[in-house]
Each structure stands twice: as structure tokens, then as C-alpha cells.
């Protein structure tokens, strides 16, 4: 590749998310290699790089790629399973009776296939980076990492670590296929880190993906993981302060709250992304701010599960880095983060009873630059700036539901949806163009998913999901 090989996306409205939060009409982005070479008015960028190929993106919005900070790749096959019967209203019955048995029944081939389906959906709807929270041993870490590399997406893969006593496992019916030895989970995570961290030009990170620090777990695991992560400069993610039962458990151990418990364990810190935090109160928010931890709010999934909202507005006011996530399709039935932008805003405004508590601009920050901070790579992605990685998306606004445009930011947050994403660029490579995926075989992935799900359900002993109404 020559020094000036690359391309220009021209004649668009740019939402830069740079330090000045500039929005540029009739703007252009020049991409050379894996990086952004210029951002500005189209005429200026064309004069600067007259030798580059120019692509016309009139009537498009160009923004940084979206960053999903909480993903369950293994749940792509479980879309809508949470609505299958009344048992699903109880979280532990949903977990032990439905989700864990199916996750435990998956083979490494199933794990790669589910990851492919999930990543396909994310890419086509504008997600360029994501954090996988808990890749299990039986899902095949290598196959999932290879899928990420080949698809072109940027990924932080949390490899599961757990220490669930056998007595508790047997008490709740935790399937053996989803239960793993703690020493093995840590050693396998470190082996995966050695093999994959930094792969694909730095697109792949390997993290610790901790199971929730609740009554099922040995607290010593988290102290050990926190120590190893700090020594090796690794990051970790965990479901935390998710339910009031988490707080009740922490209080039985002598802590004021689950957040205080996590802080004492060392897993609430600057290298951590904490998912949900729907049970966090004002004192917990102060702990988060002090610790420098990031929070991933999964508004659509939490609304489906009726858990109540993450106190996003109060967290932001205290300086907590709050980012966004879709979670998994077993709850939130889509991995369309663009769609979920409005959900977090609607829920926050409804809870506060004022539209001024959370603006569209802040929501877009949460989906881009805040997500980049959570990943620890805000110096590389999250905004359209010269020298940063070329991770960006374009939204085709030449459709009725995006016309007219008073504010491109409000249009993106409140009106756009994943199907409006036309082009996706990651690390300088075009992976989606004209709504078509270029790095994956969409037809084969979808066909494979249709065949695998019934077999996984059969092995798990989970009856096929049926509508509540009669099926003739």
C-alpha cells in the first residue's frame, strides 16, 4: 500500500465527536491505511488529497462507529426466549431453567456460529466495536476470536472466569456443561490473552469476563482476578449491582452495598466495565466516580426485564463514564445499538419527568467516545479526528422517516435505525457498503442459525418456544 492509498467519503454531514463536538455540513473524511487523514469541508479535503478516490455520500450522516459495551455473543440463537412462558419473569428461573442449559448445550461450532450471527447483525446496524462479557469454555474461544478477526470488527473478548461451589451448582441445577473449574478459567484466560490480545492490527483485546459476584461465587476469585489484571495491565468486565438481591448478599457480608463490596474486592476500578448497575444508589455512584470505573447501561434489555433503569443521569452528573450496550438477544431481542439510543433517552426522561435531564448529544457521546473510554482506547477511536483509527459509519437519510433533518444528532438518536446504515468502515477497511456485508457470508450464516437452534434446544432439554396463542 502506497503512502497515499485510501479513499474519501465526501459531501456528507459529519458528526465528528471531536473535542469541539463539531458538526460539519458538506463535509468529507479522508482515510489512508487504517487511519483518518483529514476531516473537514469537502472542498478542503479534496484539495488536500486530490489523488484519492472519492465516494459521494450526499444526504448521508457520517459519525464515529457505535460501541456496544455489553454483548452476549452466545445468545444470538436465543432471540425472544425470555417471552416463552411465565417462568421467565423470575430471573433465576430464566437463568437456570432456560439460558444456562442452552449455553451449556452449545459446542465450539455452535459458539462460532452464534458469534457470526451476532456480529453480522451488529456490523450491519453500525456497531464497529463491542465488549463480549463472558465467553464460556465450551463455546470455543479460538473460533470466536477468529470470527472477530475475519469479520473486521473491533472486539474486547471477555473470557469467563468463575468459582461457583459444587454444592450451590447442584442445589440450583446449574448444568455441568456450563460450570467450570476456577483455576482452569483463569489459566485459559491468560492463555487466550497471550495468543490473541493485540491480534488483527490491535483490533482484538482479551479481558477477564467475570461472573456476577453474588451468593453463587467465592469472593476470593475476584480478589485474585483483580490482582492479576492490575499486574498484567488487563481489563475486566462484570455484571454488577444488577439486582436488589446483590445488595442483600453484600449486606450479609457486612458491606453497605454490592458496589462497596466490589470496590473492596478490587473489581470496581479504572480497568473495569460494570454492566447494568440498576441497583446502585447515590453512595454507590460516588464510589464509581472515585474508582474511575465505567458503567454499561443496557436500557432496552433492562426495560424488557422490568429491572428499573440505571441511574444514568446521576452517574453522568458525578463524572462517571457511562456507555451503552444491547446485552443479549435472550432479553433485548435485537443487537441494533442505533435503535437503542432512543430507548436510554426515553427511559431517563420518563423517570426524571423532564426532557432536559438527558439530551441527544449526551446519548451519542455515550455510544461513541464514552464507549471508547470503556474499552481503554479513546485515543484511537470514538471520534472523527486526524490520526485516529478510521472506524466510522454512514447513515442514508434519503428516506421518509429521516426527512427533514432539523438536527443531525437528534435525527440519529431518535429517528435512525440499524437498517439505515449504508457503509461501515473499521480500521480503514470498508466492511459494509450499500447495506451489504463484505466480510461475511450473510446467507450462509442465517441458514446455519436456523438449523442449529432446534438442536441446541433438544440437547438442553428446553422445549421449543411457542406462542401463547394457538398455532394451527
Helices and strands as residue ranges (DSSP letters): E 6-15, E 23-32, E 35-41, H 42-48, E 53-56, E 60-64, E 66-71, G 73-78, G 81-83, G 86-89, H 91-94, I 95-99, H 100-104, H 108-124, E 127-135, G 137-139, H 141-151, E 154-161, H 166-172, G 176-178, H 182-196, H 199-202, E 204-210, H 219-232, E 236-240, H 244-252, H 258-265, E 272-276, H 282-291, E 294-297, H 299-305, H 312-317, E 321-324, H 337-352, G 355-357, H 360-367, H 369-375, E 392-396, G 400-402, H 408-414, G 418-420, E 421-426, E 429-433, E 436-437, H 442-460
